[in-house]
């Protein structure tokens, strides 16, 4: 169970690699109709501009609401284009950031994450439609490797599967892990992370490994639902994420938290990883997310004493 990112509060910090906020009214893009044929959707460009300013006027690890809300509005409008997968995965990314890093109440957070989850299924469906129009088979009858091969040249593939996995993970946390697992969240996350690994194991600095490792660490074990959950798989995937990008804060925190429940040697490694994480400088491009991860690491260290 995402960017530095990430699958549930635990899974939450989870897989992230998005960040901050700021105040400013959205300026309408040059072409007000998102459905007109053109090179690049201007609403996507407008959303990108606001998303890039998501860290402005932050207070510590809490983002200001204005810029990320403007990004969501622009991507939402861009997603009115019926075939734009890019608009949808960018909308998911913005919604996840809005839910996790702005001052929003529990009910509002759940509503935002429910929307992110719905949009993720729409985006995956559009990818499947592209494959089927090209003569490929339905995803339901395909393995992760087969889906990855069918999407090999589609640049929307990796970000769609990464952010879909993150959206399902965060939604599961907001809904309640056991209830969400009964509704298929863990299977979705495992499938999407596996497809991402087959597509691009380096995407989002080992994002597929990070998501899958976190899922195995934090998902509830339920008979006939998640009896495949494995601590060995958790550690294996999280170490692969570290091998992919050792500096990624989420990779380091999630491995530390998975190790903390193990042997004395593993607990010692967990403490070392968390201490180093707290002492390191956060990435300027992911400041809000990294600061939040450092807060989580500091909290872990206090609880591990």
C-alpha atoms as one frame of an Amber mdcrd trajectory, in Angstrom:
protein
   0.000   0.000   0.000   3.835   8.447  -3.775   7.634  12.463  -6.244   9.134
  11.751  -2.860   6.627  10.321  -1.756   3.918   7.334  -1.286  -0.333   3.974
   1.072  -2.016   4.609   4.035  -1.068   7.937   7.142   1.655   5.600   7.121
   1.075   4.653   3.650   0.364   8.144   3.212   3.387  10.071   3.624   3.491
   7.100   1.580   4.213   7.567  -1.696   4.432  11.047  -2.168   6.351  13.326
  -4.099   4.256  16.404  -4.509   4.350  19.641  -2.371   3.272  23.164  -1.084
   0.712  25.976  -1.768   0.132  29.730  -2.162  -2.375  32.482  -2.714  -3.197
  33.887  -6.069  -6.262  33.956  -8.257  -6.161  31.674 -11.284  -5.623  33.559
 -14.507  -7.642  32.142 -17.390  -5.548  30.437 -20.053  -5.382  31.920 -23.534
  -7.914  29.545 -25.096 -10.994  29.218 -22.870 -12.256  25.986 -24.426 -10.434
  22.812 -23.346 -12.003  20.670 -26.059 -10.689  22.550 -29.090  -7.980  20.712
 -31.027  -4.645  22.346 -30.275  -1.070  21.608 -29.410  -1.196  21.202 -25.651
  -4.193  21.905 -23.473  -3.841  25.454 -22.072  -5.662  24.427 -18.906  -3.007
  21.804 -18.260  -0.307  24.439 -18.670  -2.194  26.724 -16.288  -2.519  23.889
 -13.772   1.192  23.134 -14.075   1.998  26.748 -13.296  -0.104  26.734 -10.137
   1.158  23.313  -9.088   4.753  24.513  -9.384   3.877  27.271  -6.891   2.155
  24.955  -4.409   4.826  25.596  -1.747   4.372  29.341  -1.628   3.132  30.806
   1.671   3.472  27.468   3.413   3.620  27.367   7.198   6.105  24.648   8.077
   4.885  21.438   6.459   1.394  22.842   5.876   0.715  24.270   2.431  -1.429
  27.303   1.731  -4.674  26.325   0.014  -4.811  28.858  -2.798  -2.295  27.650
  -5.393  -3.146  23.964  -5.126  -6.863  24.799  -5.338  -6.163  26.784  -8.501
  -4.209  23.847  -9.917  -7.110  21.502  -9.173  -9.556  23.828 -10.931  -7.408
  24.058 -14.041  -6.765  20.318 -14.256 -10.458  19.649 -13.602 -11.354  21.813
 -16.573  -8.644  20.212 -18.701 -10.085  16.796 -17.832 -13.310  17.745 -19.593
 -11.404  16.703 -22.708 -12.673  13.119 -22.974  -9.366  11.569 -24.030  -6.817
  13.484 -21.936  -5.010  11.051 -19.652  -2.420  13.708 -18.790  -5.090  16.038
 -17.402  -6.393  13.224 -15.233  -3.134  12.006 -13.692  -2.138  15.586 -12.983
  -5.538  16.172 -11.384  -5.017  13.084  -9.187  -1.578  14.361  -8.155  -2.986
  17.772  -7.236  -5.932  16.292  -5.335  -3.642  14.047  -3.282  -1.472  17.026
  -2.383  -4.542  19.069  -1.469  -5.829  16.286   0.786  -2.552  15.570   2.553
  -0.781  18.894   2.892  -3.424  21.600   3.335  -5.585  22.399   6.342  -8.659
  20.388   5.453 -11.049  18.593   7.796 -11.492  14.810   7.783 -14.740  14.895
   5.836 -13.293  17.197   3.198 -10.146  15.086   2.947 -12.161  11.938   2.357
 -14.217  13.651  -0.349 -11.080  14.882  -2.134  -9.496  11.435  -2.002 -12.687
   9.772  -3.201 -12.559  12.039  -6.231  -8.884  11.216  -6.787  -9.698   7.504
  -6.669 -12.539   7.891  -9.184 -10.400   9.935 -11.559  -7.642   7.329 -11.328
  -9.992   4.633 -12.585 -11.075   6.896 -15.423  -7.429   7.480 -16.400  -6.598
   3.767 -16.334  -9.687   3.107 -18.439  -8.510   5.606 -21.044  -5.121   3.892
 -21.204  -6.854   0.563 -21.724  -8.942   2.109 -24.487  -5.797   3.205 -26.307
  -4.391  -0.316 -26.095  -7.603  -1.946 -27.312  -7.894   0.449 -30.258  -4.382
  -0.622 -31.227  -5.448  -4.254 -31.199  -4.410  -5.156 -27.642  -6.427  -7.194
 -25.188  -8.369  -6.137 -22.117  -6.333  -5.370 -19.029  -8.450  -7.705 -16.887
  -7.091 -10.689 -18.810  -3.499  -9.372 -18.914  -0.569  -9.741 -16.534   1.258
  -6.643 -15.223   4.103  -7.431 -17.612   1.712  -7.641 -20.564   0.039  -4.353
 -19.646   3.433  -2.706 -19.267   4.543  -3.978 -22.670   1.359  -2.686 -24.283
   1.971   0.754 -22.747   5.732   0.822 -23.280   5.645   3.821 -25.609   2.849
   5.685 -23.813   4.320   8.493 -21.704   1.112   8.703 -19.654   1.526   5.119
 -18.439   3.986   5.492 -15.537   2.477   8.635 -13.943  -1.052   7.269 -14.277
  -0.235   4.030 -12.484   1.878   5.735  -9.831  -0.732   8.329  -8.908  -3.565
   5.801  -9.187  -1.801   3.604  -6.625  -1.218   6.594  -4.359  -4.840   7.728
  -4.683  -6.161   4.297  -3.760  -3.774   4.121  -0.814  -4.712   7.495   0.584
  -8.389   6.810   0.016  -7.994   3.531   1.937  -6.505   5.379   4.890  -9.323
   7.898   4.910 -12.006   5.225   4.502 -10.465   2.782   6.984  -7.919   0.150
   6.008 -10.017  -2.941   6.728 -13.147  -1.633   5.009 -11.100  -0.407   2.046
  -9.370  -3.783   1.778 -12.751  -5.502   1.602 -13.583  -3.118  -1.246 -10.475
  -4.186  -3.154  -8.039  -1.355  -2.365  -5.051  -3.545  -1.498  -5.425  -5.600
  -4.677  -5.691  -2.423  -6.750  -2.575  -0.941  -5.188  -0.606  -4.163  -5.627
  -1.669  -4.428  -9.270  -0.924  -0.809 -10.126   2.448  -0.824  -8.362   3.414
  -4.054 -10.136   2.499  -2.579 -13.510   4.528   0.544 -12.728   7.571  -1.539
 -11.775   7.287  -3.447 -15.054   6.868  -0.171 -16.964   9.549   1.939 -15.319
  11.136   0.834 -12.034  12.927   4.190 -11.694   9.799   6.331 -12.008   9.370
   8.725  -9.052  12.689   7.516  -7.652  11.616   3.912  -7.214   7.956   4.781
  -6.737   6.624   1.354  -7.662   8.946  -0.409  -5.212   8.125   2.181  -2.544
   4.368   1.767  -2.935   4.512  -2.025  -3.037   6.856  -2.204  -0.050   4.669
   0.134   1.960   1.602  -1.893   1.058   3.163  -5.112   2.347   4.221  -3.308
   5.530   0.963  -1.546   6.375  -1.976  -3.353   4.794  -4.077  -5.477   7.154
  -3.751  -9.230   6.720  -7.235 -10.557   5.944  -8.137 -14.117   4.975  -9.013
 -14.395   1.265  -8.280 -10.686   0.851  -4.620 -10.019   1.675  -3.166 -13.345
   2.767  -0.335 -12.557   0.345   0.975  -9.781   2.622   4.626 -10.478   3.464
   7.191  -8.701   5.620   9.961 -10.147   3.461   8.309  -8.604   0.393   8.015
  -5.303   2.211  11.708  -5.160   3.080  12.789  -6.442  -0.329  10.813  -3.804
  -2.219  11.773  -0.968   0.113  15.450  -1.866  -0.201  15.000  -1.851  -3.989
  13.512   1.633  -3.677  16.571   2.728  -1.696  18.858   1.177  -4.319  16.984
   3.145  -6.963  17.300   6.450  -5.103  18.983   6.432  -1.708  18.344  10.109
  -1.105  14.567   9.946  -1.410  13.067  10.818   1.972  10.007   8.561   1.586
  12.156   5.589   0.559  14.248   6.050   3.692  11.373   6.630   6.108   9.323
   3.699   4.883  12.267   1.324   5.126  13.034   2.601   8.629   9.445   2.075
   9.744   9.345  -1.419   8.264  12.600  -2.335  10.006  11.510  -0.951  13.373
   9.345  -3.985  14.138  12.157  -6.462  13.517  15.292  -7.734  15.223  17.637
  -5.661  17.373  19.920  -5.145  14.377  16.979  -4.041  12.235  15.765  -1.639
  14.905  19.238  -0.166  15.112  19.245   0.346  11.351  15.801   1.939  11.572
  16.997   4.457  14.160  20.051   5.305  12.082  17.962   5.859   8.955  15.498
   8.086  10.787  18.226  10.120  12.483  19.957  10.742   9.164  16.664  11.717
   7.574  15.876  14.268  10.269  19.347  15.781   9.916  19.310  16.067   6.116
  18.242  19.122   4.116  14.864  18.757   2.393  14.582  19.149  -1.359  13.663
  22.711  -2.389  11.352  21.310  -5.066   9.521  19.060  -2.607   9.830  21.125
   0.495   6.411  20.575   2.042   6.472  16.819   1.472  10.008  16.417   2.764
   9.326  18.528   5.844   6.328  16.332   6.620   8.446  13.213   6.224  11.011
  14.682   8.611   8.249  15.354  11.130   7.160  11.725  10.850  10.733  10.514
  11.301  11.188  12.679  14.398   7.946  11.327  15.831   9.128   7.764  15.161
  12.413   8.382  16.949  10.566   9.609  20.046   8.324   6.563  20.040  11.223
   4.137  19.522  13.095   5.227  22.658
